[in-house]
Amino acid sequence: MQMSGAAKTAVEPVLEPVLEMRGIHKRFPGVRALADAGLRLFPGEVHTLMGQNGAGKSTLIKVLTGVHAPDEGSIVLAGRPVSPRSTQDAQNLGISTVYQEVNLCPNLSVAENIFIGRYPRRFGMVDWRAMRTQATELLARLQVHVDVRQPLANYPLAIQQMVAIARALSVECRVLILDEPTSSLDEAEVQTLFAVLRRLREEGMAILFVTHFLDQTYAISDRITVMRNGEREGEYPCAELSRLALVNKMIGASPDAAPLDALDSAGDQALEPGEVLVRTRALARKGALAPVDVELRRGELLGLAGLLGSGRTELARLLFGADKADGGAIDVDGKSVTFSTPRDAIGHGIAFCSEDRKIEGAILALSVRENLILALQARAGLWRAIPFKRQQQLAEDFVKRLGIKTASIETPIGSLSGGNQQKVLLARWLATEPQLLILDEPTRGIDVRAKQEIMDYVRQLCRQGMSILFISSELPEVLRVADRVLVMRDRQACGSYRRGELDDSSVLRAIAGEGA
């Protein structure tokens, strides 16, 4: 079987693949999603699928799990041709998927979530004792010990993720697909998940791992398949593919090109920040944020650095009126303001891109145009509809300016890649012409190229005088783009540093409370 690049000379595994996809083609109206794509999974391995947003990863997985039927190509599972026609069909074949957003029922018990739709029965009735026993055993296999009678909502996201994996394993699972499972986990939770994956690998499970995080790829992967422009670029043993080579293969750069995430802003001729635009004075919310004083100047990009739960998002939500402060004050342009609702903040020129684009951002069934004009329409009010031609003009303009890849402005945003969805949400707030743009994890779950494009555009906005509050869990990204970094720890602001005063190691010491 032909493979490109270094994979052509790699030693073939002794085992036969448990799963092989060959020559997969898939087209949608106006879009070629997959062209001669393929994938091989072997027993007892973690195989990572890498590529930019729009590279075809999600479509390939949807073909494998029966969401889409391929136009051409074949799928062979355990030596037999298969054609899954639905997710249930794929599950019956032994192909189980755990998605980025945990699709479970928080109001039901842990045990019910594991066996929902497949409750064990006795004499025609649900056998609750058997279900709880089996649920406990499945979770114990993952080294998770919780009361399976409790509602799922009582447990943190990391436990919910393990419950989702337990559900996937509750059927006769040959292939386990994990689609961005770590995007909402902190570092300790990621390591717990990886320990589980290593145990499953030792048991002979074939695991397909989809991620955008390079560190995680090299921490857990045995082999990597790279996709680009709907095609399989190549298949490589992880140990034989450097990070530089991987990034270059994902973006199609020349072998000598520097990876995008290694570029810095040394040549970025940002203007010196102007007068203070927003100032907080002992702004606080009980249980969420200790009193904090922050200044943000016009044309300044202020980065918030800290661990999950350090107070970064809590500060952003207070500044946008999404949560109500119970202490302190906010000044905008030197005048004290009160934000009871986000609409109050929007009225003062503040915009907020939330970290959860699926729940608090994109309305997946609406078109690109409809999603893009939502904030502008909210500011105008219910009785002042934005003319349709104006909506079209705005949408077409921002699609061009931000390089949003979509067949049409009337395409449902849910059919776009994660990076392009994020660009639409950024355009939504830019359409309101804000003074302050709050970006909470704007590059989470998107590829290297899309990250660079978004951050380049954000830096341009700063040069034009817009203030940016930037939150990211990727510390090198914060250090690279921010004019100033505010370090958060234990729901408090614990230090402000100008560009160049922190590096990768000193910012970690500052976050840990060991100085900088």
N, C-alpha and C positions, 0 to 999 in steps of 0.2 A: 504494500500500500504506500502510495507516494505521500511524502510530507516535505514541507519546505524548510529551508534554513538548516540550522544545526540538527534538527530532529531527523534529517535524512541519514546522518551518519551515526545517530545514537544507537546503542545496542538494544535490540528489541527485547521486551520482557519475555520471560519463559512462559508465563501464564497466558492463557487465552483471555481476551477481554470479556468481562461480564456484560458490557454494553458497547455497541458500536453504532454510530450514526454516520451514514455515507451519502455524499452527494446531495445534501439537503438544499432545496431551493424553495423560497417563499416570497411571493409578491403581494403587496396590498395596493389599492388604487393610487397610482402615481409614485409608489415607493418600492424599490427592490430591497427587501429586508435581509434575505439570505441568498447566497449564490455559491453552490458547491461547498457548503459548510459541512464540517464533520467533527466527531468527538469520539474518543475511546476512553473507557473506564475499566480498570483492572481491580480484581478483588484485593482488599487489604491496602488501599491507597487513598490518600487525600489528593484529589486532582483539582487544581484551581483554574477557573475560567476567567481570563483577563481581557480587557479591551475598553476603549472609550465608550461613553454613552453614544448609542446609535450604532455600535459596532455589530450588533446582532445577538448579543448574549441572551437577552430576555426572550427574544423571538425563538432562538434555538431551544431554550428551556421550555417554552410554551408548546413547541412542536413535540418535544420529548414527553411532556406531561399531558398531551391530548387536548390542550386548549386550541391549538391550530393544527389543521391537517397540512402536511407539506405538499407543495405542488409537484415536486419530484424528490427522489431519494428513498432511502430505506433505513430502518432501525432494526438491529439484531440484538436480542436480549438472551443471554445464556445459550447462544447458538441457534436461536429460533427467530425468524422474522416476526415482528409485532407491529401493530398499527393502532396505538391507543387513540380512542375517539373522544375521551373525556378524562378529566382528572381522576374520576372514580375508576375508570377503566385502567388508567396508568397505575393507580394504587393497587388494584387487583392483580396487576402484573408484577408488583413488587417495587414500583418506583414511587417513592414518597418525597414530598417537598415541604420544607419549612421556609416561609417567606420572611422578608425583611420586617414587615409589620405583623405581629403575632395575631393571627386571625382566629381567636378563640372567644369564648363567652365569659367575660369576667364575673357575671352574676351566678354562674354555675360553679359547682365544686370542682376541685382539681381532677378527681376521678371521673366525673361526668364529662369534663372537657377531653380527657384522653379517649373515652369510649363513645362520645356523642355519635349517634346514628348507628352504633354497633354494640349497644348494651348487651352484656351477657344475660341470658334469660333462664328461668327455671319454672316449669309448669305455666309457661306463657306470661310470666311476670318478670320484671327486672330483678335480677339477682344482685342486690346491692352489696351483700357481703363479698361475693365473688369479684365484683367490679372493683371494690376498694382494695381487696387483696392483690388482684392483678395490677392495679395502678401503683400500689406501693412497691411491688416487685419490679415493675418497669422503671420506676424512678430510682430504686436502689441500684439498678444496673448502671445508672448514670451518676451514682454517688450523690443522689439528692434524697434527703430525708425530711419530708414535710407531712403534715396532717392532710391527707387527700380528701377529707370530708369538708375542709374549709373552702370558702369561695376563692376562686382564682385571684380575684381583685385584692385579696389580703396579702398577696405576695409580690415582691418587686419584679421588675421586668426580666431580670436575669433568670429567676425561677420560672416565670411564664415561658421564656424561651426554651428552658429544659422540658417543660410540660409539652410544648409543641413538638419537641424532638421525640419525647416518649410516645406521643400520639402517633408520630410517623413510624415508630418502631413497633407499635402495637399490632400492625399487620405483618405478614411475612415480607420483610423489606430486604431487597437485594441492592438497591441503589438509593442512597440518601442525598437529596439535593438541598443545600443550604444557600439561600439567596440573600446575600448581605445580612447575615445573622448578627454581626457585631456592631452595626451602625449606631445602636442606641445603648451599648454596653460600655462600662468603664474598663480600665485596664485589668483590674482584678477579676472582673466578670468574664472578660475575654479569655484570661488564662484558665479559668474554671471550665469554660466551654471547650477550649483546646485540649484540656486534660481528658474530657469526655470523648472528643473526636479521636484522640490517640488510642483510647481503650477500644472504641468501635473499630478502628483500623486494625488493631491487633486481633479482633474477633473475625476479621476477614471482610468487613463491610467496604463497599465501594462508595466513596463520598465525593460528591461534586460540590466544590466550595466556590462561591461567587463573591468577590470583594473588590474594592478599589484601593485597599490599604496595602502598600508594598511590604511594610514590616510584617504584617500578618501573613501575607503570602509566603514569605521566606521562613516564617516561624513554623508553619504547619504543613506546607505543600511537599508532595513527592514529585509531581509533574505539573506542568503548566501548559494550557492551550491558550494561545493568543488569537483573538479575533480582531479584524479590522475591515470596515466597510462591508460587513455582511459575509465576509469570507474567513476561513481559517488561515491565519498567517503562518502558524506552525505549532508544533507540539514539542516540548523540551523538558528534559529532566531539570528539576529546580536547581540542583547543585551545579549545573553546567551553564546556567543563564544568569549573567550579572544583572544588577538592578538597572544599570545604564542601558544595557542591551534590551531588557524587557520594556522599559519606557520608550525607547526608540522604535521597537517593533510595534508597540501599541499605537504610536502617533505617526509612524511611517517616516521618521526622520532618518538622516544618514547615520551610519555607524559612529561617525566622529562627533555628531551633534551632542550638546549637553542636554540632559533631561530637563524638561520644563520646570520640575519642582526644585531644580538646583539653581535656577536663575534668581538673581536678586534684583533689588530695585536701585542699585548703585547709580544707574544712569537716569533715574526718575527725578526730573527737575521740579519737584513739588514746590509750590509757593510757600513762603513762611506763613504759618497760621495767623489769622487776623484776630479781631476782638472776640471776647467770650460770647458764645451763642447760648449755651445751656449751662446752668450751674445748679447743682443740688446741694442742699444744706441739711445735713443730718437726716437724709431721706432714709426711711426704714419701714419695714413691715414685719410684724411679729412672726417668728418661726421661719422667715424667709430671708431677711436681710437686716444686718445690724446697721446702725446709722452710718451713712457714707456721704462724704463730700467729694463731688466730681466737677471738674470744669472741662468743657469741650468747646474749642474755638472754631471759628469759621475756616473752612479749608483744611481741617485737621482730621486725620484718621487715627482714632483712639482704639487700640486693641485691648480686649479684656482677656487675660490669661488666668487659668486656674483649672482645677479638676471639676468633674461633674459634681454639682451640688455646692459649689463654692460661692454661688450667689450671682453668677454672670447673667443668666437668663432672668433671674428675679429682678435685677436692676433694670434690665431692658424692658421688662413688662411694666414696671412702675413708671418708667419714663414715657411709655406709650399709653398709659391709662388702662391697660389690660387687667392689671391688678390695682387695688386702691391702697395707697400708703396710709399707715396709721401714725406716722410721725415725720417731721421734717418738711421741707419745701422745695419747689422747683422754680427756678427763674429762667425765663426765655427772653432774650434781648433786654435783660436788666429788669424785667417786670415779673413779679410773683404770679404764678398760674396754678390752677387746680385742674387736674385731669380726672374727671369722674368716669369717663368712657374713652375708648380709642378715638371716637369722633372728635372729642375735645382736643386731643393731641394732633390729629390730622388738621384741624382748623388752625393750629399754631405751626404748621409746616413740618410735622414729625411723621415719619413713615417707618414701618416695622415689617421686615421679612422674617417670619417665624421659623424656628428650626424644624418644625413638623409641617412640611409642605403638603402632606397628604390629608392631615386632619385640620390644620389651621390655615392652610394656604390654598392649594388648587382645588377647584370644584371639578372633578375629573370628567363629569358628563357634559360640561359646558365647553364651548369652543375656545380657541386661543383668544379670539377677539373679546368674547364675553368675560373671560377671566381677566383680561388685561385692563378692562375699563371699570372693574368693580369698585376700586377705591375712589376713583374719580367720581363715579356715580353716587357713592355713599356720601362724599363731601357735598355734592350738588343737592342731594335730597331726593325723596321719592317723587316729587311733583315737578322736577326739572330734568326730564330725560335728555341724555346726551344724544343729539341727532345721529342717525345711523351712519350717514356719510362721514361724520366726524369720528365715530368709532372705527370705521374702516381705515380712515386716514391714519389715526393713531396706531392701530394694530400693524398696518403695513410698514409704517415708519420704524417702529421698534423692532419688528421682525428683521428689518434690514440692518438697523444700527447694531443690534446685539447678535446678529448672525444666528437667529433662531431657525433650526431646521424643522420645517413643517410643510406638508403638501399644500396647505391653504390656511388662511387665518380662521376659517370655519371648521378646521379639524379639531375634534375633541382633544383637550389637553392631556387626557388620560392615555392617549395613544402615542404621546411624545416620550422620548427618553428622559431620564431624571435630570440631566443637565439642561435640556431644553425647557423642561417644566420650570426649573429654577430661574432661567432667563426670563420666562414669561412673567413670573412673580416679581422679579426685579423690575421689569418694564411696567408692571401694574403700579408700583409705587413711584417710579420715576415720572410717570404720567401726571402725578399730582404736583410735580416740581417742588419737592420738599427742601427745607433748610437742613434738616438732620435726617439721615437715613440709618436706621438700625438694622444690621445684618447679623442674625443669629444662626451660626453654622451654615452659611450660604453655600459652602462647597461640600457639605456632607453627602456621601453617597454618589458623587459624580466623578468623572474621570479626570485625569491629569490635564488634558487639553482644555476641557470646559472650565476647570478651576482657574487656569491661567487666563483664559479669555475674560471670565467674570472679574477677576481681581485686577486685570489691566484696565478694564472699563471703570471699576471703582476708583482706581488711582486717578484716572482722567477726571472723574467727577470732583475729586478733591482739588485738583489743579484749577478747576473752574469755580471753586469756592464753597462747594457743598461739604458739610461736616458728616463724618461717618463714624458710627460706633460699631466695631467689628468684633464678633465673638467666634472663636474657633477652638476646637479641641486639639488641633494640629499646631503645636507651639512654633515649629519652624515657620509656618505660614504667617502666624501673628507677628513674629519677629521680623519677617521679611518685608511686610507691607505697612506696618504701623509706624506713624510718626512718634507715637508715645504709647507705652504699654502700662496698663493698670493691672497689677497682680491682685487676684482675689483668693482668699483662703478662709475657709470656715465661715462663709457668709459675710466676710468683712473685706474692705479694701486695705491691703497691707503694703503698698508701695507703688510709686509712679516712676517710670524710667523712660528717658528719651531714647530715640533710635541709636543703637550702637552701644548702649550701656548694659545690655543683657545679651548673652549668647545661649546656645542650646543647653549648656550645663548650668549656667548661673540662674536662668529663669526657673529651672527645676528646684534649685536650692531656695530661691525666693518663695516658690509655691509651697515648699516643704517647711518653710520658716527658719531656714538656716542662713539667711542673709543672701546677698548677691554680690 
